[in-house]
Amino acid sequence: MTGISLNQIIGDHDLCAWQPVRGIVWVQTRHPKHAQRMARRSDSKLVVVGVTGGYLKTFEFARPMSWAVRLLARYTGNEAVTNARLNRAAGSLGHPDLKG
């Protein structure tokens, strides 16, 4: 998907995605329902589990960013939210800093 650069976050505080490198998408959630759905996918790989500050899981997918836009739209049921950009760079560990 053109227009979304590397490490540019789409989504919201509860469900977001970004592309750390071309062809790889990380999808992060703070919602157990979304985490369960992603864990059941054969193409997912759990890469981060957070315990400080609440529930947090990040999954890796070998997919383009356009796929992540569609995934977030399906999971939230609202395409307007998943297409909204947060305009925050990823943190030093590749995790977005979503604390406003």
Secondary structure as GFF3:
##gff-version 3
##sequence-region A 1 100
A	DSSP	beta_strand	10	11	.	.	.	ID=ss1
A	DSSP	beta_strand	15	21	.	.	.	ID=ss2
A	DSSP	beta_strand	24	29	.	.	.	ID=ss3
A	DSSP	alpha_helix	32	39	.	.	.	ID=ss4
A	DSSP	beta_strand	45	50	.	.	.	ID=ss5
A	DSSP	beta_strand	56	61	.	.	.	ID=ss6
A	DSSP	alpha_helix	65	76	.	.	.	ID=ss7
A	DSSP	alpha_helix	79	82	.	.	.	ID=ss8
###
